Amino acid sequence: AAADVYKRQLIRSAAAFGVSEVFLVDIDNPKKAMHKKLTFGSQGTENLITYHNFDSLQDIREHCTKNSINICGVEITPKAEPIHKHPFKGNTLFMLGNEGSGLNKNQVAICDHFVYIDQYTGKTASLNVAIAGSIVLHHFAVWANYKPWQIVGEKFDAIELNKKKEKDVQE
């Protein structure tokens, strides 16, 4: 997940769907930015993901090329495929755009391919970025055959989050 990752609960969804890294672009102080913009509604999950700060989108492109990571733009373009077809290709970074204007030309330029989410009415032109990102991440987890996490009672077992909280209390 990159770009508009600051949307309020996307980090929590990223943690739920198995995201291990978030790439940020041109953030002077990533820790301050994370706590200011990423933590609302994340329920502590922001501390369970690794963040990488890059100076530019081109630096992200170079890193992804070097590490065999595909960049998938979430945008309606002439060559975009519907997300339900799961057109993924291995390790993937998802580029999410602005809710109003979508991906900008520089973001589009570094993407390897694009997906979009079908809608079934004409009542809105687009989805909230956090909602769209959550849908995309869920589809990727299904495609990648991630094993569903164990349920305890009426919720998923947050053992990793609880271990992190216990460690923080002990320190």
C-alpha positions as CSV (number, residue, x, y, z in Angstrom):
1,A,0.0,0.0,0.0
2,A,1.4,3.4,-0.9
3,A,0.5,6.9,-1.7
4,D,-2.8,7.7,0.1
5,V,-2.0,5.2,2.8
6,Y,-2.8,7.8,5.4
7,K,-6.5,7.2,5.2
8,R,-7.8,6.4,8.6
9,Q,-8.2,2.6,9.0
10,L,-6.3,1.3,6.1
11,I,-3.4,0.3,8.3
12,R,-5.7,-1.8,10.4
13,S,-7.0,-3.6,7.2
14,A,-3.4,-4.0,6.0
15,A,-2.5,-5.8,9.2
16,A,-5.6,-8.0,9.0
17,F,-4.9,-9.0,5.4
18,G,-1.2,-9.9,5.8
19,V,0.6,-6.7,4.6
20,S,4.2,-6.7,6.0
21,E,5.5,-3.4,4.6
22,V,4.2,0.0,3.8
23,F,6.1,2.4,1.6
24,L,5.9,6.1,2.2
25,V,7.1,8.8,-0.1
26,D,8.9,12.0,1.0
27,I,7.9,12.1,4.6
28,D,10.3,14.2,6.7
29,N,9.6,12.4,9.9
30,P,7.9,9.0,9.2
31,K,7.3,8.2,12.9
32,K,5.6,11.5,13.5
33,A,3.6,11.2,10.3
34,M,2.6,7.7,11.2
35,H,1.3,8.6,14.6
36,K,-0.4,11.7,13.4
37,K,-2.1,10.3,10.3
38,L,-2.0,6.5,10.5
39,T,-3.0,5.6,14.0
40,F,-6.6,6.7,14.3
41,G,-8.7,3.6,14.3
42,S,-5.7,1.3,13.8
43,Q,-6.0,-0.2,17.3
44,G,-2.3,-0.5,17.7
45,T,-1.7,-2.4,14.5
46,E,0.5,0.4,13.1
47,N,3.3,-1.0,15.3
48,L,3.2,-4.4,13.7
49,I,4.0,-3.3,10.1
50,T,7.4,-2.2,8.8
51,Y,7.5,1.2,7.2
52,H,10.0,2.3,4.5
53,N,10.4,6.0,3.6
54,F,11.5,6.8,0.0
55,D,12.5,10.2,-1.4
56,S,10.5,9.8,-4.6
57,L,8.2,7.5,-6.5
58,Q,11.1,6.7,-8.8
59,D,13.0,5.4,-5.8
60,I,10.1,3.1,-5.0
61,R,10.1,1.9,-8.7
62,E,13.8,1.1,-8.5
63,H,13.4,-0.7,-5.2
64,C,10.5,-2.8,-6.5
65,T,12.3,-3.6,-9.7
66,K,15.4,-4.7,-7.8
67,N,13.3,-6.8,-5.4
68,S,10.9,-8.3,-7.9
69,I,7.9,-6.5,-6.5
70,N,5.1,-5.7,-9.0
71,I,3.4,-2.3,-8.6
72,C,-0.4,-2.6,-9.1
73,G,-2.3,0.7,-9.4
74,V,-5.9,0.7,-8.1
75,E,-7.4,2.8,-10.8
76,I,-9.9,2.6,-13.7
77,T,-7.7,2.7,-16.8
78,P,-8.3,1.3,-20.3
79,K,-6.1,-1.8,-19.4
80,A,-7.2,-2.2,-15.8
81,E,-8.7,-5.6,-14.9
82,P,-11.5,-6.2,-12.4
83,I,-10.2,-7.2,-9.0
84,H,-12.4,-10.3,-8.8
85,K,-10.3,-11.9,-11.6
86,H,-7.3,-11.8,-9.3
87,P,-4.8,-10.6,-12.0
88,F,-1.9,-10.6,-9.5
89,K,1.7,-11.7,-10.2
90,G,3.7,-12.5,-7.0
91,N,4.9,-9.9,-4.5
92,T,2.9,-6.8,-5.0
93,L,2.8,-3.2,-3.9
94,F,-0.6,-1.6,-4.3
95,M,-0.6,2.1,-5.3
96,L,-3.7,3.9,-4.1
97,G,-4.6,7.3,-5.3
98,N,-6.5,10.4,-4.0
99,E,-10.2,9.9,-3.4
100,G,-11.2,12.8,-5.6
101,S,-8.7,12.6,-8.5
102,G,-7.3,9.1,-8.4
103,L,-3.7,8.3,-9.2
104,N,-1.6,11.2,-10.6
105,K,0.4,10.8,-13.8
106,N,3.6,10.1,-11.8
107,Q,2.0,7.3,-9.9
108,V,0.5,5.8,-13.0
109,A,3.9,5.9,-14.7
110,I,5.5,3.5,-12.2
111,C,2.7,0.9,-12.1
112,D,3.1,-2.4,-13.9
113,H,-0.6,-3.1,-14.1
114,F,-4.0,-1.8,-12.8
115,V,-7.1,-3.2,-11.1
116,Y,-10.4,-1.7,-10.4
117,I,-13.4,-2.7,-8.2
118,D,-16.7,-3.2,-9.9
119,Q,-19.6,-1.2,-8.6
120,Y,-23.2,-2.2,-9.1
121,T,-25.1,1.1,-9.2
122,G,-24.5,4.6,-10.5
123,K,-24.9,6.2,-7.1
124,T,-21.3,7.1,-6.6
125,A,-18.2,7.5,-8.8
126,S,-15.7,5.9,-6.5
127,L,-15.1,4.3,-3.1
128,N,-13.4,5.7,-0.1
129,V,-9.6,4.9,-0.4
130,A,-9.5,2.9,2.9
131,I,-12.5,0.8,1.8
132,A,-11.1,0.3,-1.7
133,G,-7.7,-0.6,-0.3
134,S,-9.3,-3.1,2.1
135,I,-11.2,-4.8,-0.7
136,V,-8.0,-5.1,-2.8
137,L,-6.0,-6.4,0.0
138,H,-8.6,-9.0,0.8
139,H,-8.7,-10.2,-2.8
140,F,-4.9,-10.4,-2.8
141,A,-4.9,-12.5,0.4
142,V,-7.4,-14.9,-1.2
143,W,-5.4,-15.1,-4.4
144,A,-2.1,-15.7,-2.4
145,N,-3.9,-18.4,-0.5
146,Y,-3.1,-16.9,2.9
147,K,-4.4,-19.1,5.7
148,P,-7.3,-17.5,7.5
149,W,-6.4,-16.7,11.1
150,Q,-7.9,-18.5,14.1
151,I,-11.1,-17.2,15.7
152,V,-11.4,-17.0,19.4
153,G,-15.0,-16.4,20.6
154,E,-16.5,-13.9,18.3
155,K,-13.3,-12.2,17.0
156,F,-10.0,-13.2,15.4
157,D,-7.2,-14.0,17.9
158,A,-5.0,-10.9,18.0
159,I,-2.1,-12.8,19.5
160,E,0.6,-10.7,17.7
161,L,-1.0,-7.4,18.8
162,N,-1.4,-8.7,22.4
163,K,2.3,-9.8,22.5
164,K,3.3,-6.3,21.3
165,K,1.1,-4.6,24.0
166,E,2.6,-6.9,26.7
167,K,6.1,-6.1,25.6
168,D,5.4,-2.4,25.6
169,V,4.0,-2.6,29.2
170,Q,7.1,-4.5,30.4
171,E,9.5,-1.9,28.9
